[in-house]
Every structure is written in structure tokens, then in C-alpha cells.
Amino acid sequence: MRTETDVTEQLRLAREDPFRVLIVGAGVAGLTLARLLRLRGLHPVLVERAAPEGEDGYMLGLMPFVDPVLHDLGVLDRYLEASVEMHQYRLHGASGAVLKDYSLDDAIGRFGHYRGIERGHLLRVLGVEQTPVAYRTTVTEIVQDEGLVHVTLAAGGKQLAVDVDALIAADGLHSATRSLVLDPRQVHPYDTSWGGWVAWTDSDADACGRYEETWGAGCFIGLYPVLDRVGVFVGGPRDVTSAGPAAFAQQVRRALRTLDGRHARALQAVADASDAYFWDMSDVRASTWTAGRVALLGDAAAGFLPTAGVGAAMAMESAAVLAGNLTTGNAASVPDALRAYEARQRPRVETAQDNSRRLARLMFRRGRTICRARDEATRFVGVNTALGPIRKLLAERAPSAHPSPGRPHRMH
């Protein structure tokens, strides 16, 4: 069970820290950073706009970028227990028939684990229930001078002024904190014009380690196993999905000549879920991640389309790099630490984001003729090619990105 720790109490716990860090957003990115900083002796103040009983979200695919992070936190075994290993990817073409099976073990396995996990389970593995968080708390104003960030927080109808040495905005794709720091012209959205619904179905014992996707003409079905169940995404162009989940699911049934039991259950799950979450297939990219003593992290810096299944993993890797940079210096060196973090991670993250966008342009197509041509071409493309940029990023990981925990230096 998650417990609330208000900002005043968190500041009291941080009173002996060599510098104070405020993290906005207790999702995967913000929580990872908070836990890594605590491991290194700091007591970051962590705030979250949602309530503690808020929605945990749906399914995530985590590539091996996360393995060193979870190892550093001492929770790798818990992660393995709470997730399922993904061994295979099966692609269905525009008719619904199987085009090809791909080995994820061959493509990703040599770099580490590739696993499916529920977002709520990941947050618990990361320690959300043991981490001080001020829920229902937002940032309303940020003013910087040379030495501090002056922050106004709103919680429970009251405002609180806080001075910190570093502020990290990890409050998601539509980050309100980002809008207080960057000019709107520095934030660039990318919209596929597609969207769809997310739902759950029961696990299939014979396919618990297999991702499946159907790239239809004007429709898409994705099946993503986690522990004991399967996350489902059913989507299409938004001008068509506007008919609603039940009507759109029926359209997909008519569009696919081949529909196996697993996909039929997925369509039924979406049709039956009156409150199914609709997910716009759009992302965002900030042209700069840092401004003085403020930095963006995770989706606030570069939000991902889910097409390559790499966004959450890149956010965790970025959190590890940021934690390492911050804790090798002191309050005076915070701006330099943030710039070094951006210099290392922004090119890597944008490369992965570009890969996700390219896959989206391949997946999300409408015309039957162009989809048939795509299907023929796809038969000759291996997963190593499709995920080539991400495989290169995995190969280029630097051990120094995850330094051993150590106590930050105090200023003298």
C-alpha cells in the first residue's frame, strides 16, 4: 500500500543532504531516479499530481537497458519474478494470416533480459510503496537564480514555497512542469493520426513468451503478455475508431480474413470494456532537456510511441545516468551535471525514438494495395534489421553509466 509523505516532512528528511533535489512525477522515470539517489545517500523530494490510489497503467516491454539499473537497486530478482521473458515475435499481415516468426532471443537475448511486465508491478518492484511521495501535489511556478531553483508547489488547496538545488521534471508526455521551463516552440509533438484501446485477456500457456501483432489495412492488433495475463491494444485511424470500441472491433473482424482464437478474444475484450482506455498514438520531443538547474527526464524529455517497446527502458537508463552525474558533484556543479546528462542521453534517446517512429510509419497503413506490398517486403526483413538502431544502442552501453553507489560530496 502506498503511503503519503508531505513535502515538509520530506524536506526535514533531506536537511543533512549536501544538496536538495526535487523530482516531479512518481512514475517509472521519477521513481527510478529517486531510488537511485536514495541509494547514493540523498533524500530527494518526490511529488506526484495523482492520488496514491491512482491507476497503475497497463503493459510494458522492458529491453535489457534496465538490467544494470535493477541490479544496482538490488531488485533484479524481484523483477524477474514479476515479469515474463519474451522469446518470440509473431507478425500477422493485412489478411490476418501469419507472415513470419522472429526470435527475440537471437535479436536481443545476448544483451540481457527482454521481459513483459505490468506497469504497476514495475512500480512496486522499484519500491513505490517504500518511497516517500507527496501525492496530489503539483508545481505552479519556477524561478531560477544562479544558485537555487525557487519552486511554488500546490497541494490540498495550499501553496508552499521550496528552494532546491536541482529540479527534475519527470511528469510525463504532457508535462506541466516542462511548460513552465521551455518555450512552446522548443516542444515538438509527433502524431500518427492513429489511436486505440487497451484491455486485458487471460494468459495463454502456449504463448506466454510471444508478442503478436497484426498489421491490418486500417487496423492493428497487438498482444503483449505479462505475468498471468495478456495486454491487448486494438487500434486504427482516429477518424474510424471514433465509432467506439465495440463498433470498431466489429469492423476489424470483417477486415481480417484470418482470425485465430487469441486475436478473437482480444477483439472481444476491447468490445466488452466500456471504460477501455483510449491511447493516442502520438509522442513528443523537447529540443533541449536542461535549463540551468532544471532537467527533463523520461516522457517529459522524449515521449515514445509504443511501437518498438523501448520508451520505459530508455527512461530508466536515463535516470541512472542522471543519478550518477548528480552524485559525483555538489550543489555548485548541478548545472554542469545536468548538461553532461543531456549530452550523453539525448542522442541515444532520440535514436530510439526515431526507430519507434519509423516502425509506426510501417505498421500504421490504410490501403490494401500498399499493405500487401508492405507484407511482401516485410517477409525479407529480419527483426535485427527492424531493431537495428536499438541493438546498436544496447551494444554501446557504457559500464560507467551506472557507477557504484557512493556518498555525494559536501561543499566545503
N, C-alpha and C positions, 0 to 999 in steps of 0.2 A: 504494500500500500504506500502511495506517495504521501509525503508529509510536506507541509509548508514551513518555510523559514523566511521570515520577512527580511527586508533589506537591512534594517537597523541591526538585527541580530547577526546577519552575515558580515556586516562591516565590523562588528565587535570581534568576530572570529578572525578577521583579517588585520586586526590592529597592529600585530607584530610583523606583518609581511614587509619585505623591503620595497615593494611597490604594489599598488592595488589595480586589479583588473576587473572590469565589468563585462560580462558576457550576456548579450541579449538574444534569447532563444534557447530553449532547453530541448531541442530536437537532437537528431543524431550528431550533427556537427558541433553544436554548442556544448552538448553533454560530453562528447569525446574530449573536447578541449578542456572543459572543467575538470574532468577526471585526471587527465594528464598533468595539468597544472597542480592539482592537489597531490599527485604522486611525487611531484618535484618540490613540495613544501609550501606552495602558495594556497591561499583560500579565496579563490575568485568569487565575486558576487555574481550569481546566476539568476536571471529573471526570465519569466515566460508569460506571454499575454493570455494563454489559455488557462483553464481551470485544471487542477490536478486530475480530475476525473474525465478530462477531455478524450477525444478519440485517439486511439493509438495508430491509426492508419492501416495500410494493407501490406502487400508482399514486397520484399526487396530481394534482389540478387546481389550478392557481395562477391566481388572478384578478389584475388589474393593481395591487392593493395592493403587490405585491412589486417592481414595476418600479423605483421610486425607490431601494429598498434595494439591489437588484442593481446599479443604476447607481452608487451610492455606493461599493460594494465593487469596482467595475471588472470585474464578471463577467457583465454583461448579454449580451454576445456569446456567451460560453460557454453560458449558459443557453439562448439561442435555438438553439444547435447541438445541445443535449442534449434538446430537447423538441419537441413538435409543437403547432402553432397549432390551436385548436378554433374551427370556423366555424359548426357546426350542432348542434342538439339534436333528436333524433327520439324522440317518445313513442309507445309502443305501449300499447293499453288492455288490459282484462281478458281479452279473447279472444286477444290476441297481435297483432291487426291494428294497422296504423299509424293513430294518431289525428291526429297533426299534426307538421309540421316547423317548427322555430323557428330564426331566425337569431341566433346568438350575436354575429356581427359587429354587427348592429343594436343588440343589447341591451347589449353590454359593450365592443365594439370601440373606441368613441370615448374610452374611459377608458385604453386601453392593451392589453397582451397578455393573452390568456386561453389558457393552454397546459397540456398534459398532460406529465407527467414522472415517471419512476421516483424514488422517494424516495432510493435510493442514488445515482442520478445527481445529484440536487439537492445531497446532502451533499458530493459531490465538487466540484460547481460552487462551493459555498460555501467549499471549501478544507479539508475534514476531514483530508485526507492531509498538509497542511502545518501543521496546528494542533496545538500541544502539548495532549495529553489524557492524564489518568491513568485508565486503564481498570480495571475490576473494583474500583472504589472507591465507597464509599457513606458517607453521613452517618448517624451513630448518635446524636449529641447536639448540641443547640444551646442555648447560654446567652448571653443578651444583657445588657450593661450600657449605660450612657449613651453610651459611646464606641466599643465594639467588639462584634463577634459572636465568641464563643468556640465553635469547632466541633470536634467529635471525628469523625475520619474512620477508616474501616476499610478496609484493603487488604491482601491476602495474609496474612490471619490476624493482622495487627498493627494497632495503633491509633496515630493521630497527632493531636496537638492543634494546631490552627491558629487564629490570630486574624486576622480580616479586618474591613474597614470596611463591606462590603456582602456579603450572601449572596443569590443569585438561584436560586430553585428552578424548574428547567425540566425536571423528570424525569417528565413525562408525566401521563396521565389518572389513574393510580393512585399519584401522587407520594408516596413515603415521606417525603420532606423536608417536604412540606406537613403531614403528620400530626404532625410534631414542633413545628409552629408554631401551627396552628389547632386549635381545639376541634372535635370531630367534628360538632357542631351548626352549624358555620359552612361545612360542605361538603355540597352538595345534589346527589345523583345524580338522573338522569332516565333511565328505562328504557322503551323501546318494547315490550318483550317479544319483539322480533324479533332475528334474527341470521342469519348466513350465511357461506358460504365464498368465499375469494378464490383465484383461479387466473389463469393466463396462456393466451392463444391467440395464433396468428400474426396479424400485421398484415394488414389488408385495404387494398389500394392505393386502392380507390374510396371508402373510408370512414375514412381515417386522421385526418380532421379533424372527425369526427362522434361526439358522445356519443349513445348509445342507451340507453333504459330501457324495460322492460316492467313496468307496474304491474298485476300479476295479482291475482286474488282469492285471498289467502293465499299469494302468492308474488311474487317480484321478481327481475328480471334486469337487471344494469347492465353496459354495455360502455364502457370508458374507455381510449381509445388513448393510448399513449406512443410514444416513438421505437422503431420496428421491431417492436412487438407491442401487444397489447391486454390490459389488465387486466379481469378478469371478477369480478363479485360476483353470487352466486345465493343468495337468502335467503328467509326466511319466519318465521312464528311459531315460537318455540323449542320449543313442545310438538310441532311437526310436524317440524322439522329434526332433532330428536333421533333420527330414523330413520337418520341418516347421509347423507353427500353423494350416494352412488350412488342410494340409495332415494329421497331427496328429489328429485334431478334427474329420476328417472323419474316421480314424482308431478307435477312441473311440466310435463313433456312431455304428460301426459294432461290436465292442466288447461287448456292453451292450444290452441285450435282452429287457430291460425295460428302457424307456427314456421318462420322463414326459416333459411337456412344459417348465418348469423352467430350466431344465438341457439342453434341446434342444436350448433354447435361449442363454444359457451360452456358449455352443459349437460354436454357430453361431457368437457370439460376438468375440470370440478368432479368429475364422477363418477369420472374416472380418477386424480385426485390423492388418493392415500391419505393424504398428510400435509398436505392443504389446510388453510390457516389459517382457523379459525372466528372471526368478528368479531361480538361482541355489539353490537347497535345501542343503545348507551347512552352517556350523556355525564355531565358533572359541572360544577358551578358553585360556586366559592368566593364567599361573601358579602363577603369582604374580600380584597384582594390583598397587603396590606402589614401588617407588624408590626414597627415600629421600623426596624431596618436590614436586614430580610428582605423580599423581594418574590417573588411568584409570577409565572411567565411561561408563555405558551403553554397547553398542555393542563392543566398543573398549576393554572392560574388558571381556565380555562374550556375544557373539552374539548368537541369538536364531534362531532355526528353528521355523516356524510359527505354528507348529502342535498343540501346547497347547494354543496358543493365549495369551502368558503371558510376552513376552520379553519387550515390551514398558512399561508395568505396573511396572515390576521389575526395569527398568531403572529409572523411576520416583521415586519409593520408595528409590532407592539407592541415587538419587540426594538429596532427603530430609534428609537422614541420613548424607550425606557428608556435606550439608549446616549446619546442626545442630552442627556437630563436629567442623567445621572450626570456627563458630561464637561464640563458647563458650571459645575460647582461644585467642591467639595473634600470632604475627609473629613467635616468638620463638617456639611456640607449634605446628606449622603446621605439621612437620613430625609425631608427636605423634597423631595428629588428623586424618591424613591420614591412619596411621596404624590401629587406632581404627575403622575407617570406613571399611577398608578391613576385619578386624577380624569379624565384625558383618555381613557385607553384602555378602562377597564371599561365605560362606557356604549356605546361603539362595538362592542366585542366581544360584549357581551350582546345587542345588537340583532341582530348577525349570527347569534348562537347561537339566538335566538328564531326567526329566519327558518328556520334549519335544522330546528328542532323542528316548526314549522308545516308545512313540507313533508313531514316524516316522518309526521305525522298524516294527510296527504292520500295519501301513497304507500302506507303500510303498512295495508291494509284486508283484511278476510277475506270478508265476504258478497258473493255475486254481485250481488244486487239493489243494494246500496249502491255497489258498484264500477261497475255500469252507470250509475247516476246520476252518480257522480263523473266517469266518462268523458265523459258528455254535457256536464257543466258545464265540464270542462277544455277542450273544443273552443273555448270562447269566452274563455278566459283566455290572455293573451299572456305570454311569458317576462318582459317588462318588469314585468308585474304580479306574477308569482311571485317575482321577484328584486328587487322594488321597494325594500325596505329596504337591500339591499346596493348597489344602484345609487345610492341616496342617500348611503350612506357613501363610495362612490367619488367622488361629486361634491363631498363635503365635505372631502376630504383637504386638509390644510394643508401648504403647502411648508415651513413652519417645523418640521414634524415630522421633517424629515430635514436637519438643519443640516450645513454643510460641516465636514469633519474639522478638528479643532484640538486642540492640546495642552491637557490639563486643567490647571487652576490648582493650584499648590502652596500649601500653607498657610504663612503667614509668622508 
